Amino acid sequence: MPPGYPSGVAGAQRITLGVDLGGTKIQTVALRGLQTLASARVPTPQSGVADDVIEAILGTIHTTLAQVGCDASAVEGVGIGSPGEIDIAAGVVTQAANVPGFSASVRLGPLVSEALGGMKVRIDNDVRVGVLGEHRVGAGRPYANMLGVWLGTGVGGGLILDGELHDGRGAAGEIGHVVVKPNGRKCGCGRRGCLEAYAGRARMERRARKLVKRGQDTVLFEIMREESKERLTSGIYVKALKHGDELTKQLLADAAWALALALASAQNLLDLDAIVLGGGMGDKLGQAFVDQVVKQMAPHLFADDHPPVVLHTELGDLSGAVGAALLAAEPM
Ligand SMILES: [Zn+2]
């Protein structure tokens, strides 16, 4: 049993709830110990009103409780993984710009707690809880020292050291902003040459649009229109790759190159057991992409006779909700 998780029968019998709050969906699970009992998913309300999002969160909580067949009194606590800046102690989310209504500060923890009769509610960064989920229940189970890198709109990360999530002063694990090229591509954070500028979906799309303007051919935007999407999603990249799209190959090669540099540097610093690649892009691109990264990492590893295991997630898009539920079981 990993440290920090309640052991024995008493801890295992209480139910914890985990909510993964995203810009497009809200995913909630109910856990008993490490076992997932129920789950519910709804689209994130797009009205731009934070209260509507909170109502939707509460709706998924009631749905999962109904599936399990118990009421709120059987619940030990609720964990919520949210994008944006998180004040863990106050339960406040700030600048979660992808979640409609959440661009200013939202007292998410206290509001959910009040609606559930004062239940314990804990909030943390969505990527960090996802990494916690993969470490305790998913691909990272056998490893004490692990880095999770979530490839999505941006690139987030979470660090497990000696079996515990490492917060630093609140911002540990932000591997997306490790520099891979001085004065390189512009990143969403405003700086240049970060990993995210090469391996984050939003920046990859910007690059694709730029190359198309310069006359390069691609099926990426054709697929996007066919699917009535407004953005290049992870699934669109996978489909374009199946068409043998050269621009897509080039973008993914750049992403793999940047990841290999950042991960090899992290490995040389921390001597990790494992690195887990997750997030929408990590999950969709799967083993072939992992292999590409591993191959390019190898020449940069100092201890090259024992490289880390590099894996993709086991829980897929449930890792955030499961991790949030595990967070709820930890002492405040
Ligand atoms: Zn950056």
Residues whose N, C-alpha, C, O or C-beta is under 5 A from the ligand:
A	BS01	ZN	G176 H177 C187 C189 R191 C194
